Amino acid sequence: MGINLQKGQRISLSKEAPGLTKLMCGLGWDVSKRGGGGIFGAFSNTQDCDLDASVICLNSNDKWTNQANVVYFGNLSHSSGAITHLGDNLTGAGDGDDEQIIIDLSRLPSDITKLVFTVNIYNCVARKQDFGQVQNAFVRLVNVSNNQELARYNLSGTEYMGMTGMIMAEIYKHNNEWKMAAIGNGISVNGLGELLKSYT
């Protein structure tokens, strides 16, 4: 049975799933219905929210070094073959994972010691959208070998009003052991490019 993580909580992937090498990171969300009253009824924007999940690969200094080390809808696989993004979801429609990313820890280059999972709203400034319009956001980790859900982290939309990006979780290496941290930090950025600058 998986662990429901709280903001800031960390787990050891080695302890929760000994021998784990390949995992799936699923990210999902729902867009609030508009015009039905309540706090979200004030939004007049009728365009879909297009959330984009990305993985930023960092070195031991927590730095992002080049374009190849970010996996997103414009670069669906890492050159090492260790990370594969299964495709862009433009609306968040449907149940379960809206976007999935497969990670093979055994194939990660040794200079990559942290993976940062982020979500940002595409074209958020022009569309006047923020995470206050997003509900039921979550990130979950699944052991690909047996389909066991290892951990799930749910996020509330209301505390992210005005935020256009989110650092959802990190997988990082500590003493030769892979761990996951639930981050859940909302940020205000105009796209993935601006988000990446904070890691240079």
Order of alpha helices (4+ residues) and beta strands (2+ residues): beta-beta-alpha-beta-beta-beta-beta-beta-beta-alpha-beta-beta-beta-beta-alpha
